[in-house]
Amino acid sequence: MEELKSTTAKAEQEIVSEKEQRKEEKKIATIKPHRGHTLYEVNMSTGEIVEATFEKTDIAYEAAINKYNVARRKVITKEGHYYVSALNKKNVVKKLNKQAKEYATRKNNTQ
């Protein structure tokens, strides 16, 4: 009797593990940097500033009509990181400080 219970339990575990896990991509935002700017990735826990990494994707909306492929870039996002478009790292720090000050004033005004 115990053997029957253990085999059914194993079969149920296998069925659960065989289910396909669906990956869904969710569009968070669109950043269009100014000409000459670079997209930087800021690690909010350590404060490290690094250039963002991209992956190329083919898009076939209007390009399919014109019969040519257009390569688009997509940012590889990481959790706990903030993305800023700026001329250099010094300007990234300035933009972050400015946003922090605006956030603090908004928070004080609502209290």
Beta strands, then each sheet from edge to edge (+ up, - down):
strand 1: 38-43
strand 2: 49-51
strand 3: 54-59
strand 4: 70-75
strand 5: 81-86
sheet 1: 2+ 1- 5+
sheet 2: 3+ 4-
end
